[in-house]
Each structure stands twice: as C-alpha cells, then as structure tokens.
Amino acid sequence: MSHKINIFWNQHVIHHSSEEFNLSCALRQSISNLIGYVPLLLLPAALLGVPEQVIAVLAPLHLFAQFWYHTRHIGKLGWLEYVIVTPSQHRVHHAINPEYIDKNLGQIFSFWDRLFGTFQEELDDVPPQYGVLKPAATWNPVHINFQHFWRLVKDAWYTKNIWDKIKIWFMPTGWRPADVKEKYPIAIIEDVYAFKLYTTEASKLFKGYILFQMFATLGLMLFLFYNFENIGFGAALLYGAFIFVGVYGYTTLMDRKKYALTIEVVRSMLGVAYLIIQNGWFGMQTYFAGATSVMLSYFLITITAAVYFTLLEKEFFNNEIVA
C-alpha cells in the first residue's frame, strides 16, 4: 500500500527520501501520517479481541527490528537470506534502479516477498542508487514530510477533471492527471547513475553551528519531556511550536535560503520577549539559577549566526537547488 497508492506513499516517502543508506536513514520517519495503518488494521484487530498489551509491545518491537539492516557495511548472510530481511535485501528496497523499484517489501521475514513474487536479490553488477525519483532537494524535514502531499493537493486543485480530483489520491504512485502533467511538469530522474546528490556549500564554522543547534534542540526537547507535567498542556503546545519553528529555521538556513534570516531573528526575538515577560523559560530556572542567562545567550547566538551566515558568508551562499 505504501508503495502503490499515492496517499499512503505520503507517509513512506520520508523514509525513502534519503540519498544515503545508513542507520540514521532508519530513523527517518514520518510526522505526516494523515492516513495510516492504525484505523485500517490495528483498530479492527483490537475489536476482534487482540489484547492492547500485545499491540503496545509488538508495535515498537516490530519497528525497532527494522533498524539494524539499514547499512552498507554488512554483505549477504548466507542461509539467513531465505528467512529474515537482511541489509542486502533492504538495500534493494531503498534503491531507485529500475531492477530494484518496489521490491523486497517485507519488514521482518523475507519469505513473504518470495511467496508474493516481489523478491529481488542484490546484483553484483547493479549497485543500488538511493533516494526517490522526485528528489526531495532540501534539508528541511517539514518540507520533506509534506512535499508529496502538497503535490497531490496542487494536482487535485489544478486538474479540470472532477473524477481526477478524487482518484488521484488512490492511484498508483507517480500517476498524475493528463492535463496537469502536461501543464505543470515535474522533473523525474531518468538516469539513476547520472544525477548528483543534493548538497549545499558549507564552511566548517557553519557545520559547527548546525551541530550546536541540533544539540540545543535535543536539550530543549528533553527538558520538555522531563518537565511536561509542570509546564502544562497549553504551555507545552507553545513550547513545541517554538521547537518546530526552530528546526524549520535552521534547516532552511542549511538550504541557504535568504528567508531563513527572518525566521531565525523573529523566533529569537519572540523567545527573548517570553523570557522578559515570564521572567524565565517555562520553569527551567527552578532547576538551575543560570537558566535564563543560558536561554538569552542561545537567542543572541541564533540571531548573530543567522545574520552572519546569510549576509556575510556570501561565498558559501547558494540559493539554487543542486539536483
């Protein structure tokens, strides 16, 4: 379903959008499950009497069991290739080579693909090329999560055929109404060995700054999880929105977009205003005395970096997508 139906591909394309294949790719999961498997499969299972404890335990185990085989460092595993999904088989699943597209759909056991005719062995003379045929071409996770859905929305809006407005959501991935396809073409990779991986120029200082933002975001999220009860639901929504905009801001800066400056300056100024009005940051000052100073420093660093990397580090600034 995830590979063959447009609306379901929306939640799976995020996992496939990485042009690398490694363990971090395994964690590249969707936040845009507008239509997922829970109402289709798990709710009926519960209604049929499957205990909630079974679902609660098996669902995460089933997810984490798929982590280890996202690697290029493990070759073929002999007789295990006939039983479980291996790194070799899953490299095929993630590849965009014509020989490999929509193969090895199983997640734990490989005999399902052999049974249903969707198995493909990794070939020595066909090195897997990773990504999607319509490249994401961005570091921004929000764009990556919603760009396929947004394409469907636009195609459904622009097509003149009423029936096409409905069926586009349930047609095979890649299908578009004829009138829209002609008027609004979308570039697709034709030669999987000739395209360039998405990249943007970055100095060592910029890479260090992005690492700083990543760890700052992680720290802010951990504080939210640890202190959720004290923060309260309403304030937690505001806190979450701040983190969301922050991730959007510095990943837009990674894409070297000029409007990242506006996002980063505005969110930092709002953060400073919150510090002044509330005399602290969501109760963080109750845990250590210097919390307000730390958050104020964070916002000042963010503003300074946004100005510097957008306006001053011009030799690395590239507003064109490299595709």
Order of alpha helices (4+ residues) and beta strands (2+ residues): alpha-alpha-alpha-alpha-alpha-alpha-alpha-alpha-alpha-alpha-alpha-alpha-alpha-alpha
